[in-house]
Amino acid sequence: MILDVIVEDKKKRLKEHKARTSEEQMKELALVSERKSISFYEALAKPGLSIIGEFKKASPSMGKIEMTMELMDRIDEYNVSVDAISCLTEEDHFLGNTDYFKEIRNISPLPMIRKDFIIDPYQIYEAKVIGADCILLIAAILSDEQMAEYYKLATELGMDVLVETHDEEEMGRALKIQPKIIGVNNRNLKDFTISLENTKRLRPMVPEGTVFVSESGVTTNEHIAFLKECKVDALLIGGAFMLSEHPRELATEWKNLTKSKRIKYKAVKNKSDNRICNLSKKNKNQAD
């Protein structure tokens, strides 16, 4: 399973990180950091649909992504169109690193989430040091004890936490720690198929007042309409923006769609993966 491979590779990378900067040194750097985090939670909790724009150079499902614009130009467009930024720092399968994160941090006033496969407290201290406002915790790769411990550590360091789930069992486990932000990844991390029905199915489990994020697979106007019906608070969008030559225009269009009372969706069965899909020829082959 690809998720197991990613985690094993992450363990190897962690050894390299700790060889460069020891655990004690990284902890000390985090604790003395004077940077005040920008509230990721507040960026997503405000009225209306919020959008998290993602930056990544590759993914297991998409392979290496051909850049349609320079990093600074992309972030300039994000700065005026989305509510928060996600940056992949996983090296082997997403071709990310902490340097990309720091580069974006220097040119964006928006709250940022470090998106990675966090399996060690070291990564949480490191997230604080590089300027993260939020971290991602993936229920599928953590025990209940780890989720609770890592959530507590991140909040003590002044960061928000997006807890990611994929099914009812993971949602139930995640809710035990009463997260302020909870997400549903529409991508099956075992076989990488996508179904927005994940969001619809798990939405009723999320308590009122918790920010609810739908992640992955958002590529078309009908997807936006479908997720609006699901009453999501925010969308995390990666592939569609990375493949777009005009992510600002796309983000603006989708935000405007959610403000329309006349927006409707049509569920269409895709023979390859049964996901909800749009008939839009422009975006239908883009995937997160």
LINSUL-V376257 format. One record per residue. N is the residue number from 1. RES is the residue in one letter. SS is DSSP state (H for helix, E for strand, C for the rest). PHI is phi in degrees with one decimal (999 if undefined). BURIAL is # if it has 16 or more other ideal C-beta (glycine too) atoms within 10 Angstrom, else .. Layout:
n=<N | N>
res=<RES | RES>
ss=<SS | SS>
phi=<PHI | PHI>
burial=<BURIAL | BURIAL>
//
This chain:
n=<1 | 2 | 3 | 4 | 5 | 6 | 7 | 8 | 9 | 10 | 11 | 12 | 13 | 14 | 15 | 16 | 17 | 18 | 19 | 20 | 21 | 22 | 23 | 24 | 25 | 26 | 27 | 28 | 29 | 30 | 31 | 32 | 33 | 34 | 35 | 36 | 37 | 38 | 39 | 40 | 41 | 42 | 43 | 44 | 45 | 46 | 47 | 48 | 49 | 50 | 51 | 52 | 53 | 54 | 55 | 56 | 57 | 58 | 59 | 60 | 61 | 62 | 63 | 64 | 65 | 66 | 67 | 68 | 69 | 70 | 71 | 72 | 73 | 74 | 75 | 76 | 77 | 78 | 79 | 80 | 81 | 82 | 83 | 84 | 85 | 86 | 87 | 88 | 89 | 90 | 91 | 92 | 93 | 94 | 95 | 96 | 97 | 98 | 99 | 100 | 101 | 102 | 103 | 104 | 105 | 106 | 107 | 108 | 109 | 110 | 111 | 112 | 113 | 114 | 115 | 116 | 117 | 118 | 119 | 120 | 121 | 122 | 123 | 124 | 125 | 126 | 127 | 128 | 129 | 130 | 131 | 132 | 133 | 134 | 135 | 136 | 137 | 138 | 139 | 140 | 141 | 142 | 143 | 144 | 145 | 146 | 147 | 148 | 149 | 150 | 151 | 152 | 153 | 154 | 155 | 156 | 157 | 158 | 159 | 160 | 161 | 162 | 163 | 164 | 165 | 166 | 167 | 168 | 169 | 170 | 171 | 172 | 173 | 174 | 175 | 176 | 177 | 178 | 179 | 180 | 181 | 182 | 183 | 184 | 185 | 186 | 187 | 188 | 189 | 190 | 191 | 192 | 193 | 194 | 195 | 196 | 197 | 198 | 199 | 200 | 201 | 202 | 203 | 204 | 205 | 206 | 207 | 208 | 209 | 210 | 211 | 212 | 213 | 214 | 215 | 216 | 217 | 218 | 219 | 220 | 221 | 222 | 223 | 224 | 225 | 226 | 227 | 228 | 229 | 230 | 231 | 232 | 233 | 234 | 235 | 236 | 237 | 238 | 239 | 240 | 241 | 242 | 243 | 244 | 245 | 246 | 247 | 248 | 249 | 250 | 251 | 252 | 253 | 254 | 255 | 256 | 257 | 258 | 259 | 260 | 261 | 262 | 263 | 264 | 265 | 266 | 267 | 268 | 269 | 270 | 271 | 272 | 273 | 274 | 275 | 276 | 277 | 278 | 279 | 280 | 281 | 282 | 283 | 284 | 285 | 286 | 287 | 288>
res=<M | I | L | D | V | I | V | E | D | K | K | K | R | L | K | E | H | K | A | R | T | S | E | E | Q | M | K | E | L | A | L | V | S | E | R | K | S | I | S | F | Y | E | A | L | A | K | P | G | L | S | I | I | G | E | F | K | K | A | S | P | S | M | G | K | I | E | M | T | M | E | L | M | D | R | I | D | E | Y | N | V | S | V | D | A | I | S | C | L | T | E | E | D | H | F | L | G | N | T | D | Y | F | K | E | I | R | N | I | S | P | L | P | M | I | R | K | D | F | I | I | D | P | Y | Q | I | Y | E | A | K | V | I | G | A | D | C | I | L | L | I | A | A | I | L | S | D | E | Q | M | A | E | Y | Y | K | L | A | T | E | L | G | M | D | V | L | V | E | T | H | D | E | E | E | M | G | R | A | L | K | I | Q | P | K | I | I | G | V | N | N | R | N | L | K | D | F | T | I | S | L | E | N | T | K | R | L | R | P | M | V | P | E | G | T | V | F | V | S | E | S | G | V | T | T | N | E | H | I | A | F | L | K | E | C | K | V | D | A | L | L | I | G | G | A | F | M | L | S | E | H | P | R | E | L | A | T | E | W | K | N | L | T | K | S | K | R | I | K | Y | K | A | V | K | N | K | S | D | N | R | I | C | N | L | S | K | K | N | K | N | Q | A | D>
ss=<C | H | H | H | H | H | H | H | H | H | H | H | H | H | H | H | H | H | H | H | C | C | H | H | H | H | H | H | H | H | H | H | C | C | C | C | C | C | C | H | H | H | H | H | H | C | C | C | C | E | E | E | E | E | E | C | C | E | E | C | C | C | E | E | C | C | C | C | C | C | H | H | H | H | H | H | H | H | H | C | C | C | C | E | E | E | E | E | C | C | C | C | C | C | C | C | C | H | H | H | H | H | H | H | H | H | H | C | C | C | E | E | E | E | E | C | C | C | C | C | H | H | H | H | H | H | H | H | H | H | C | C | C | E | E | E | E | E | H | H | H | C | C | H | H | H | H | H | H | H | H | H | H | H | H | H | C | C | C | E | E | E | E | E | E | C | C | H | H | H | H | H | H | H | H | C | C | C | C | C | E | E | E | E | E | C | E | C | C | C | C | C | C | E | C | C | H | H | H | H | H | H | H | C | C | C | C | C | C | C | E | E | E | E | E | C | C | C | C | C | H | H | H | H | H | H | H | H | H | C | C | C | C | E | E | E | E | C | H | H | H | H | H | C | C | C | H | H | H | H | H | H | H | H | H | H | H | H | H | C | C | C | C | C | C | C | C | C | E | C | C | C | C | C | C | E | C | C | C | C | C | C | C | C | C | C | C | C>
phi=<999 | -59.2 | -62.4 | -64.6 | -64.4 | -60.8 | -64.6 | -63.9 | -66.0 | -64.7 | -60.6 | -67.4 | -64.7 | -60.1 | -61.6 | -65.9 | -61.9 | -70.2 | -71.2 | -79.3 | -135.0 | -63.7 | -60.3 | -66.1 | -65.0 | -65.9 | -61.7 | -64.2 | -60.8 | -68.4 | -71.3 | -94.9 | -61.8 | -97.5 | -69.5 | -92.1 | -65.1 | -90.1 | -67.3 | -68.3 | -59.5 | -64.7 | -64.2 | -96.2 | -84.5 | -67.1 | -56.9 | 90.0 | -80.0 | -101.0 | -124.9 | -101.3 | -90.7 | -105.2 | -118.0 | -152.6 | -102.0 | -167.1 | -157.6 | -59.3 | -82.4 | -100.6 | 74.0 | -71.5 | -92.3 | -75.1 | -67.2 | -91.9 | -161.7 | -67.8 | -53.9 | -63.4 | -66.4 | -64.8 | -68.5 | -58.1 | -70.6 | -60.6 | -57.4 | -109.0 | -136.9 | -113.2 | -102.8 | -159.8 | -124.1 | -110.8 | -129.0 | -72.6 | -117.4 | -75.6 | -83.0 | -85.2 | -111.1 | -119.3 | 55.4 | -97.1 | -168.4 | -70.8 | -66.0 | -59.1 | -60.0 | -65.4 | -64.4 | -67.3 | -56.1 | -72.8 | -118.6 | -128.2 | -88.7 | -80.7 | -64.8 | -125.8 | -108.5 | -82.9 | -100.1 | -158.7 | -100.8 | -82.5 | -132.3 | -152.9 | -55.6 | -52.8 | -66.4 | -74.8 | -61.9 | -62.3 | -60.0 | -62.9 | -65.4 | -85.3 | 100.3 | -73.4 | -100.3 | -154.8 | -123.9 | -103.8 | -116.0 | -101.0 | -58.2 | -64.3 | -114.1 | -126.2 | -79.2 | -58.6 | -65.9 | -64.9 | -57.2 | -65.0 | -64.8 | -70.8 | -61.8 | -62.6 | -62.6 | -61.4 | -67.8 | -65.3 | -86.1 | 88.2 | -105.2 | -84.8 | -136.3 | -100.3 | -95.0 | -100.1 | -128.0 | -130.3 | -152.6 | -62.2 | -63.5 | -68.1 | -62.3 | -61.2 | -65.5 | -64.3 | -66.8 | -62.5 | -94.0 | 51.2 | -69.9 | -77.2 | -130.1 | -131.8 | -123.8 | -119.7 | -86.9 | -76.6 | -95.4 | -75.5 | -73.8 | -88.8 | -127.4 | 67.1 | -73.0 | -120.6 | -147.3 | -68.7 | -62.8 | -55.9 | -62.5 | -62.0 | -68.8 | -91.4 | -53.5 | -63.3 | -79.1 | -84.8 | -64.9 | -61.9 | 96.7 | -88.3 | -69.9 | -112.2 | -115.6 | -100.7 | -119.0 | 77.5 | 82.7 | -89.6 | -136.3 | -139.1 | -61.3 | -69.6 | -61.2 | -60.4 | -62.9 | -61.1 | -73.1 | -63.0 | -62.4 | -79.6 | 60.4 | -79.3 | -92.2 | -152.9 | -122.4 | -104.5 | -121.5 | -117.1 | -55.5 | -61.0 | -72.9 | -66.7 | -86.7 | -84.3 | -82.2 | -139.7 | -60.4 | -62.1 | -63.7 | -65.8 | -62.8 | -64.4 | -60.3 | -69.8 | -65.9 | -65.0 | -61.1 | -71.0 | -84.6 | -81.2 | -79.4 | -97.0 | -66.2 | -135.0 | -123.8 | -130.1 | -79.4 | -127.1 | -76.7 | -92.3 | -61.4 | -79.6 | -145.5 | 60.0 | -83.3 | -70.3 | -136.7 | -102.2 | -89.7 | -63.1 | -71.2 | -66.7 | -119.7 | -65.4 | -95.0 | -82.8 | -139.3 | -81.2>
burial=<. | . | # | . | . | # | . | . | . | # | . | . | # | # | . | . | # | # | . | . | # | . | . | . | . | # | # | . | . | # | . | . | # | . | . | . | # | # | # | # | # | . | # | # | # | . | . | . | # | # | # | # | # | # | # | # | # | # | # | . | # | # | . | . | # | . | . | . | . | . | . | . | . | # | # | . | # | # | # | . | # | # | # | # | # | # | # | # | # | # | # | . | # | # | . | # | # | # | . | # | # | . | # | # | # | . | . | # | . | # | # | # | # | # | # | # | # | # | # | # | # | # | # | # | # | # | # | # | # | # | # | # | # | # | # | # | # | # | # | # | # | # | . | . | . | # | # | . | . | # | # | . | # | # | . | . | # | . | # | # | # | # | # | # | # | # | . | . | . | # | # | . | # | # | # | . | # | . | # | # | # | # | # | # | # | # | # | # | # | . | . | # | . | # | # | # | . | # | # | # | . | # | # | . | # | # | . | . | . | # | # | # | # | # | # | # | # | # | # | # | # | # | # | # | # | # | # | # | . | # | . | # | # | # | # | # | # | # | # | # | # | # | # | # | . | . | # | # | . | # | # | # | . | # | # | . | # | # | . | . | . | . | # | . | # | . | . | . | . | . | . | . | . | . | # | # | # | # | . | . | . | . | # | # | . | # | # | #>
//
